[in-house]
């Protein structure tokens, strides 16, 4: 009989009850110990929707809620896929307990390297040190959490076999994107398992699509998770979906794309990002001392809470530069945004399109072209170009491609997903083109920018209008 005294529950609006182990045999580490670790609890102080919570009032959920949901999603996925993983790898796979514990831990820690404002921090801080939240997270996993991870031997549904011990390096591998031709460096089962973290549908995005759609008010039933999992399995090619599940997969991909366009890439959200980007550029030396790998102890306590509290005090500083920056941060905290959208266009990139040849492929080239067509006296107007791009499905040449397949029962064969007519009609990517001017711009300047953009790319088409 299952010992329910050892198990704890947290209640989640998306998944219902999420179980985790709180009591384990002496000498082992409980999942609760990892959940309560400062590196994981730190995620409570970082919003899941980086700056979109300033636009969507109900979307106040944090990275912590998401990673707990992803951990639970990992158990659901392994329950469905473990047998096919073992069969595909000729039984050369650790026990179900090991695979489930490994996947749950990786799901729980996949965002542990995030800084304030999530992916924004990658682009505006971490990249200057050659880092992403994934590579930084991998170091935190191996160097800061390794001993805790290695002590976990069971989860609510299964226990490892005797002699098995979680390897933090495998957790770190799962949370990082594949590199070209690195598959031969890892066991086959690990390569297959990695598709649950960086493929088309993963323990990460299956949770955040449902969670973000619900919390933003976009949808309370974003896609059919049960059907998507029911018809998924590992084949000799990789993570495969039965033909009966293709509609569920396409619906998931369409919902995810709509969230990017409606929530993550909302024009005001991106305007806030522009304002925040200016603030980071001018105050980054005051925000954090340097390379997070060098200052890991400081990074542990560096969150949105700490940052926003710090900058809220700058307006009383005796230092004129800090005081001026403090007043600018105050404006952001009052949701006063410096930039507003004056033009908003959309581009769909389909199979065979030469995306690099598009005028929307480079913000610098587009800005130069617009300025060249502005009337005399307006060519130095302050302007920002935003070209957010959402990948519908990976390009066939990308390292992250080639991880998902489909099964046709009539031929009993596995094929590339692009062999499915419905899937093949999906675009490769969507790109928005937003032109932002200062909030105090004149109507004449707005009209001039619109006319210049029309001269470069033509006036809005009906398709463009329907995609806005």
C-alpha positions in Angstrom: 0.0 0.0 0.0 1.3 3.5 -0.9 2.5 5.4 2.2 0.6 8.7 1.8 2.3 10.1 4.9 5.5 10.5 3.0 3.8 12.5 0.2 2.8 16.1 0.1 0.5 17.9 -2.3 0.3 21.4 -3.7 -2.8 22.5 -5.5 -2.4 24.1 -8.9 -5.1 25.8 -11.0 -3.8 24.1 -14.1 -3.0 20.5 -13.0 -5.0 20.1 -9.8 -3.1 18.3 -7.1 0.7 18.1 -7.7 2.4 15.4 -5.5 6.0 15.5 -4.3 7.9 13.5 -1.7 8.6 15.1 1.7 9.8 12.1 3.7 12.4 9.6 2.5 14.7 7.0 4.1 17.7 8.2 6.1 20.6 9.1 3.9 18.5 10.1 0.9 17.2 13.5 -0.2 13.5 14.3 -0.6 12.2 16.2 -3.5 10.9 18.7 -1.0 14.5 19.6 0.0 15.1 20.6 -3.6 11.8 22.5 -3.9 12.7 24.4 -0.7 16.3 25.1 -1.8 17.0 28.9 -2.1 18.0 28.5 -5.7 14.5 27.1 -6.5 12.6 29.4 -4.1 14.3 32.3 -5.8 12.0 31.6 -8.8 9.1 32.9 -6.7 10.6 36.4 -7.2 10.8 36.3 -11.0 7.6 36.7 -13.1 6.8 34.0 -15.6 5.7 36.6 -18.2 8.8 38.9 -17.9 7.0 42.3 -18.5 3.6 41.2 -19.8 2.2 41.3 -16.2 2.3 45.1 -16.6 -0.2 44.7 -19.5 -2.3 41.7 -18.3 -3.2 42.4 -14.7 -4.1 38.7 -13.8 -0.9 37.3 -15.2 1.0 37.7 -12.0 2.2 34.1 -11.9 5.9 33.4 -11.3 8.6 31.1 -12.6 8.1 28.9 -9.5 4.6 28.0 -10.3 5.6 27.2 -13.8 8.6 24.9 -12.9 6.4 23.0 -10.4 3.9 22.5 -13.1 6.6 21.4 -15.5 7.9 18.9 -12.9 4.4 17.4 -12.7 4.1 17.4 -16.5 7.4 15.4 -16.6 5.8 12.6 -14.6 2.7 12.5 -16.9 5.0 12.3 -19.9 7.2 9.6 -18.5 4.2 7.5 -17.4 3.1 7.5 -21.1 6.5 7.3 -22.8 8.8 5.2 -20.6 7.9 1.8 -22.1 8.5 3.0 -25.7 11.8 4.6 -24.6 13.0 1.3 -23.2 11.8 -0.7 -26.2 13.4 1.7 -28.7 16.7 1.5 -26.9 16.7 -2.3 -26.6 16.2 -2.1 -22.8 19.5 -0.2 -22.5 17.8 2.4 -20.3 17.9 3.0 -16.6 14.9 2.1 -14.5 11.7 4.0 -14.8 12.4 5.4 -11.3 15.7 6.9 -12.6 14.2 8.3 -15.8 11.2 9.8 -14.0 13.3 11.4 -11.2 15.8 12.7 -13.7 13.1 14.2 -15.9 11.3 15.7 -12.9 14.4 17.3 -11.6 15.4 18.7 -15.0 11.9 20.1 -15.4 12.0 21.7 -12.0 15.4 23.3 -12.6 15.2 24.2 -16.3 14.7 27.9 -15.5 17.0 28.1 -12.5 19.5 30.3 -14.3 16.9 33.0 -15.1 17.6 36.6 -14.0 15.1 39.5 -13.5 12.6 39.7 -16.3 13.5 36.3 -17.6 14.5 36.1 -21.3 14.9 39.9 -21.4 17.8 39.5 -19.0 19.4 37.0 -21.4 19.4 39.5 -24.2 20.3 42.6 -22.2 22.8 41.2 -19.7 23.8 37.6 -19.9 24.8 37.6 -23.6 27.6 40.1 -22.8 29.3 37.3 -20.8 28.6 34.6 -23.4 25.9 33.2 -21.2 22.2 32.2 -21.5 19.9 31.3 -18.6 20.4 27.7 -19.8 24.2 27.6 -19.7 24.2 29.5 -16.4 21.5 27.2 -15.1 23.7 24.2 -16.0 26.5 25.6 -13.9 24.2 26.2 -10.9 22.9 22.6 -11.3 26.4 21.0 -11.2 28.2 23.3 -8.8 25.5 24.5 -6.4 22.8 21.8 -6.4 24.8 18.7 -7.4 24.9 17.1 -4.0 21.2 17.6 -3.4 20.3 16.2 -6.8 22.5 13.1 -6.4 20.7 12.3 -3.1 17.2 12.0 -4.7 16.3 8.4 -5.3 12.5 8.4 -5.6 9.5 10.4 -6.6 5.7 9.9 -5.9 5.2 7.3 -8.7 8.5 5.3 -8.7 11.8 4.5 -7.1 15.3 4.0 -8.7 16.8 0.6 -8.9 19.5 -0.4 -6.4 22.9 1.2 -7.3 21.4 4.0 -9.4 22.3 7.5 -8.6 21.2 10.7 -10.3 23.9 12.4 -12.3 23.7 16.3 -12.1 25.6 16.4 -15.4 22.7 14.6 -17.1 20.2 17.1 -15.6 22.4 19.9 -17.0 22.5 18.3 -20.4 18.7 18.0 -20.6 18.1 21.7 -19.9 20.5 22.9 -22.7 19.7 23.2 -26.4 21.4 20.6 -28.6 24.6 21.5 -30.4 25.2 20.3 -33.9 26.4 16.7 -34.1 26.5 16.3 -30.3 24.2 13.2 -30.2 27.1 10.8 -30.3 28.4 12.2 -27.0 25.4 11.0 -25.0 23.5 7.7 -24.5 20.8 7.1 -27.1 18.1 7.3 -24.4 19.3 10.7 -23.2 19.2 12.0 -26.7 15.6 10.9 -27.1 14.7 12.2 -23.7 16.1 15.6 -24.6 13.3 16.1 -27.1 11.0 16.5 -24.1 12.9 19.7 -23.3 13.7 21.3 -26.7 11.4 19.7 -29.2 8.0 20.9 -30.6 6.1 20.0 -27.5 8.0 19.8 -24.2 7.4 19.5 -20.5 8.2 23.2 -20.5 6.0 24.6 -23.2 3.1 22.2 -22.6 2.9 23.7 -19.1 3.4 27.4 -20.0 1.0 27.4 -22.9 -1.8 26.2 -20.6 -0.7 28.3 -17.7 0.0 31.6 -19.6 -3.3 31.2 -21.6 -5.3 30.7 -18.3 -3.6 33.4 -16.2 -3.7 36.0 -18.9 -7.3 35.4 -19.6 -6.6 34.3 -23.2 -8.1 30.8 -22.7 -9.0 28.4 -19.9 -8.6 25.4 -22.1 -5.8 26.2 -24.5 -5.3 22.8 -26.2 -6.0 19.0 -25.7 -3.2 17.8 -23.5 -4.7 14.4 -22.8 -5.0 13.6 -26.5 -1.5 15.0 -27.3 0.1 12.7 -24.7 -2.1 9.7 -25.5 -0.9 9.5 -29.0 2.8 10.2 -28.3 5.6 7.6 -28.1 9.2 7.1 -28.8 10.0 5.3 -32.1 13.4 4.4 -33.6 13.4 7.9 -35.1 12.6 9.9 -32.0 9.6 11.4 -30.3 6.7 10.4 -32.5 3.0 11.2 -32.6 0.4 8.9 -34.0 -1.6 10.2 -36.9 -4.7 10.3 -34.6 -2.9 13.0 -32.5 -1.9 15.3 -35.3 -4.9 17.6 -34.9 -4.0 18.0 -31.2 -0.4 18.8 -32.0 -1.4 21.4 -34.7 -3.8 23.0 -32.2 -1.1 23.2 -29.6 1.3 24.8 -32.0 -1.3 27.3 -33.2 -2.2 28.2 -29.6 1.4 28.7 -28.7 1.8 31.0 -31.8 -1.2 33.0 -30.8 0.1 33.5 -27.3 3.3 34.9 -28.8 1.4 37.3 -31.0 -1.3 38.3 -28.5 0.6 38.2 -25.2 4.4 37.8 -25.3 4.7 40.1 -28.4 1.9 42.5 -27.5 2.8 46.0 -28.8 2.7 47.5 -25.3 4.6 44.7 -23.8 7.3 45.3 -26.3 7.2 49.0 -25.7 7.8 48.3 -22.0 10.7 46.1 -23.1 12.1 49.0 -25.1 11.9 51.4 -22.1 13.4 48.7 -19.8 16.2 48.1 -22.4 17.1 51.8 -22.2 17.2 51.7 -18.4 19.3 48.5 -18.4 21.8 50.1 -20.8 22.3 53.1 -18.7 22.3 51.5 -15.2 23.5 48.0 -15.7 26.8 48.7 -13.8 24.7 49.7 -10.8 22.4 46.7 -11.0 24.8 43.8 -10.7 28.6 43.6 -10.2 29.5 41.6 -13.3 29.7 38.0 -14.7 27.1 35.9 -12.7 29.5 32.9 -12.9 32.0 35.0 -10.9 29.3 36.4 -8.5 27.1 33.4 -8.1 26.4 34.1 -4.4 25.2 37.6 -5.4 23.2 36.1 -8.2 21.3 33.9 -5.8 19.8 37.0 -4.3 19.4 39.0 -7.5 15.7 38.9 -8.6 13.0 41.2 -9.8 12.0 41.9 -6.2 15.5 42.9 -5.2 16.1 44.9 -8.4 12.8 46.8 -8.3 13.2 47.6 -4.6 16.8 48.8 -5.1 15.9 51.2 -8.0 12.9 52.5 -6.2 15.3 54.1 -3.7 17.6 55.7 -6.2 15.5 58.9 -6.5 16.8 59.9 -3.1 20.5 59.4 -3.9 23.1 62.1 -3.4 24.7 61.0 -6.6 23.2 63.0 -9.5 23.5 60.1 -12.0 21.9 57.6 -9.7 19.1 60.1 -8.7 18.3 60.8 -12.4 18.2 57.1 -13.1 15.9 56.6 -10.1 13.4 59.1 -11.5 13.5 57.2 -14.8 12.9 53.9 -13.0 10.1 55.5 -11.1 8.3 56.3 -14.4 8.5 52.6 -15.4 7.2 51.5 -11.9 4.3 53.9 -12.5 3.9 52.2 -15.9 4.8 55.3 -17.8 6.3 54.0 -21.1 8.6 56.1 -23.2 7.8 54.5 -26.5 4.5 54.0 -28.5 3.7 52.0 -31.6 3.0 54.0 -34.7 3.3 51.2 -37.2 2.6 47.5 -36.8 3.0 45.0 -39.7 3.3 41.2 -39.8 5.2 38.8 -42.0 4.6 35.0 -42.3 7.7 32.9 -43.3 6.8 29.7 -45.1 8.8 26.8 -46.4 11.1 28.0 -49.2 10.9 31.7 -48.4 14.2 33.6 -48.3 13.8 35.2 -44.9 17.2 36.8 -45.0 16.3 38.7 -48.2 13.3 40.4 -46.4 13.6 44.0 -45.3 12.2 42.8 -42.0 15.3 40.7 -41.3 17.5 43.5 -40.0 16.3 46.4 -37.9 19.3 48.6 -38.8 18.8 48.2 -42.5 15.0 48.9 -42.1 15.6 52.0 -40.0 18.1 53.3 -42.5 15.6 52.8 -45.3 12.8 54.5 -43.4 15.0 57.5 -42.5 16.0 57.9 -46.1 12.4 58.4 -47.1 11.4 60.8 -44.3 10.9 64.5 -45.1 13.7 66.9 -44.6 13.8 67.9 -40.9 12.4 64.6 -39.7 15.3 62.3 -40.6 16.8 62.4 -37.1 13.6 61.7 -35.3 14.0 59.3 -32.3 12.8 55.9 -33.4 13.1 52.2 -32.4 12.5 49.3 -34.7 11.2 46.0 -33.1 11.2 42.8 -35.2 10.1 40.0 -32.8 10.2 36.6 -34.4 8.3 33.5 -33.2 9.4 30.1 -34.5 6.4 27.9 -35.4 8.6 24.9 -36.1 12.4 24.6 -36.3 14.1 25.0 -39.7 15.2 21.7 -41.0 18.9 22.7 -40.7 18.7 23.8 -37.1 20.3 21.7 -34.3 16.9 21.6 -32.6 15.2 20.1 -35.7 14.8 16.4 -36.4 13.5 15.5 -33.0 9.8 15.0 -33.8 8.1 12.5 -36.1 4.7 11.1 -37.0 3.4 7.5 -37.3 1.1 6.4 -40.1 -0.8 3.3 -39.1 -1.8 2.4 -42.6 1.8 1.8 -43.6 3.1 1.1 -40.1 6.0 3.5 -40.8 7.4 6.6 -39.2 7.7 9.8 -41.3 8.9 13.3 -40.9 6.1 15.6 -39.6 6.3 17.6 -42.8 4.8 14.6 -44.7 1.5 15.5 -43.0 -0.4 17.9 -45.2 -1.9 19.8 -42.3 1.5 20.2 -40.6 3.2 21.1 -43.8 0.9 24.1 -44.3 2.0 25.6 -41.0 4.5 28.4 -41.4 8.1 28.2 -40.4 7.9 31.5 -38.4 6.0 34.7 -37.9 7.7 38.1 -37.6 6.2 41.3 -36.5 7.5 44.7 -37.5 6.8 47.5 -35.0 8.0 51.1 -35.4 8.1 53.0 -32.1 8.4 56.7 -31.6 8.8 58.7 -28.4 5.6 59.2 -26.5 5.6 62.9 -27.3 5.9 62.5 -31.0 3.7 64.6 -33.3 0.9 63.3 -35.6 2.9 64.6 -38.6 5.9 62.4 -37.6 3.7 59.4 -37.2 2.1 59.9 -40.7 5.6 60.5 -42.2 6.9 57.2 -40.8 3.8 55.3 -42.1 4.3 56.8 -45.5 7.9 55.9 -45.5 7.2 52.3 -44.5 4.5 52.1 -47.2 7.1 53.3 -49.8 9.4 50.5 -48.7 7.1 47.5 -48.3 3.8 48.7 -49.8 0.6 49.5 -48.0 -1.1 47.0 -45.7 -2.6 44.0 -47.4 -5.9 42.4 -46.2 -3.9 39.4 -44.9 -1.7 41.7 -42.9 -4.6 43.4 -41.3 -6.2 40.1 -40.3 -3.1 39.0 -38.6 -2.8 42.1 -36.3 
